[in-house]
Amino acid sequence: MAERIKREYPKLPIIISGDALYACEPVIATCVNNKWQYILRLKEDRIKLLGEEIEGLEKAEPEEIKDSIIKYWNDVKYGEVEFEKQANVLKYYENKKEKIIEFMWITSFKISEKNKKELVHYGKQRWKIENEGFNIQKNCTFDIEHVYSKDYNAMKAHYFFIQFAHTIRQLLEKGMKYVKELKMSIKEVSAAITQTLTHTIINITNHNKIQLRFVLKLSI
């Protein structure tokens, strides 16, 4: 996919955001080779040698966390001398009811006092995509976990329409004034759309000059 994206969009600036599974040498090498930026969730045991370096640096710089704090390290060296690598690491701590929550990322960006909050913001966007995107599609009326077909092309076409439906519902939910005023839930918005589409009677004799055409283009 990376090769195809680079070929079709050679000048498009891209930032790759991913969970800890993507924090590995092949993914980072792909980003570097394609001149893409990346902000990847990092766990201590994912790139173990890097995690050990960060742990050592933190022990050397202990700091009390009263509310929230951002720490960062640029050009952290890790690995064997002959294969030594460098990484920029960003770590966010938040004290929630006396419980410390922490998140860490490895990034291609040089981290500074000016951009550290912005990088934390973009690092968190992965959860937004997961929770407000795929999670809603799986668990809130779209039911994409259900297998609707055994044919691969049919599955892709079905999900293509799911994306359309999800986009339309978000536009209604976030953009229409009466939806906001009524404070409708996501399921209520979906039910209202379904009701309108399935119970609106169209008199064909009055609309004999109208043609409805749907064109679906799939790139296989």
N, C-alpha and C positions, 0 to 999 in steps of 0.2 A: 504494500500500500504506500509506503514512504517513497518508493521509486516512482510510482505512478503520480503521486501528488506533486513531487518535485518536477516531474516531466511536464505536467499539465499547468502547473502554477509556479514557474521557476523563480519569479521575483516576489511572490507573496510572502510577507513577513509572518512567521508562524511561531507561536509559543506553545510547546507541548506541556500539558498538565496531566499528571497521572498519579495513581496511588503507588504504594510501596513496591508493588510487583514490577513497576516500570523503572525503578531505581536500580539499574544494573548496567554493566559495561556495554552490551550490544545496543541498548536503547540510547544511551548517552553518545556512543560512537555514531549512531545514525543521525542524531541531532547535529553533532559537530560536523559531520561530512556534508550535511545538507544546509549548513549555516542557519539552523533553527535554534531558537532559544528554548529553554526548558525550566520548569519548576516542578520537581517531583517529590512526592511524599517520601520521607526517609525514616526508616526505623533502624535502631542500633544494630540489629542482627541481619539486616538486609545487605549492607556493605560493611561487613564485620570490622575490617581494619580501620575504616573511616569512623565507624561508631566508637571504636576504642580511642581514637585520637580525640574525638569530641568529648568523650567522657573524661579524659585526662585534662583537657583544657578547662572544662567546667569545674573540676576539682581544684584547679589552680586559681580559679576566679569565683569563689562562692558568693552568692548574692541572695538576700532575702526577697521573697516574692509576696508583696502585700496586695497588689491588685493584678496588674499584668505587666509583662516585660518582654522585650525582644532582644535576643542575643544573636550575634552573627560572627562568622569567621571566614575570611577570604584566603584562597590559595592554601588550604590545609593539605599538607603532604601526608600520603599514606601508601602503604604497600612496600614491597621489597625495593631495595635501592636501585637495582637495575631495571625495575618496572615501576618506578615510583610515579604516582599520579597526584593531581591536585584537584581540590574541589572547594566550592563556595557553599557554606552551610548556614542556614537560617533557622532559628529556634524561637518559638513563641510559647510563653508560659502565661497561664491565667489562673488566678486564685478564685475558685467558686465554692463558697461556703466551707472554707478551710480545706478544700480539696484542690490540689494542684493538677491542672490539666495542661498537657504540653503537646506541641506539634513541631515537627522538624522537617525541613525540606533541603534538598540539594538543588542548586540552580546554576545556570550559566551566567547569570547576571552578577556583576560586581556589586556587593551590598554596601550600603552607606547609611549614615544617619538620615539622609534625605529620602532615600527610597525604601527603607526597611518596612515601613507600615504598608506601603503600596504592594510590596512583594508578598507580605503576609496576606493581604486582601486577595491577590490573584492566586496565591497558594490555596486559599480556602474555596475558590470557585469550583474546584472539583467536587466538593460536597454539595454545592448548589446544583450542579448538573446532575449528580447522582440522586439527590433527594427530591428536587423539584422536576426532574426529567424522567429518568428511567424508573425510579421508585413509584412515581405516580402512574406511569404507564403499566407497571406490573401489578399494582395493588389498588388502583382507584378507577374502576369501570372499564379500562382498556383491556385488561386481562391478557397481556402479551405473553405470559408464561404458558398459557394454554396453547396446545399444538392444533392449529386450525387446518393444517394441510401437511402432507408428507412430501409435497413437491417443492423443491428449493425455490424456483422462480415464483411460485404462488406465495410462499412465505415472505419473500422479499417484497412482492407487490402489496401484500397485506400490511406489512410494517410501513411501507411507503405511505399508505392511506392513514395509518395510525398517526404518523408524524403530522400529516395534514390536519387530522381531527384534533390532535393535541394543540397544535398551533392556533387553530380557530377558537378552541375553548379558552386558551390563555388570553387571546385578544378580547374575547367577550368578558371574561372574568376580571381582567385588569383594566380594560379600556372603556367599557360601557358604563355610563353614569348610573343607570337604574340598577345594574347588577351590584355596584358598590353600595348604593343606598339601601338596597334590600339585604345586603350582607349575606348573599347566597353562598352556600358551601360549594366545593368543586362538584360533588355528586348532584347537587340541586341544579347547577348550571348544565351538567350533562343531561339530566332528566328533562329540563326545559327544552334543550335543543332536540332531543329525541322526540318529545311530544309534538313539537312544531313540525319536524320533518315527516313524521308518520301519520299525523292527523290533519294535515292541511290538504283540503280537497281542491284540485285544480280542474277547472272546466276546460277540457281540451278543445272544445268547439270555439272557445273565445281566444285560444292561443295557438291556432293552427299554423301560424307563420313562425312559430318559435321552434328552434331545434336545440336540443341539449346534446352536446358532444363532450366526451371525456377522452383525452389523449394521455396515455401513460407511456412514457419513454423510460426504458430500463437499459442501463449499460452493463452488460454481462461480461 
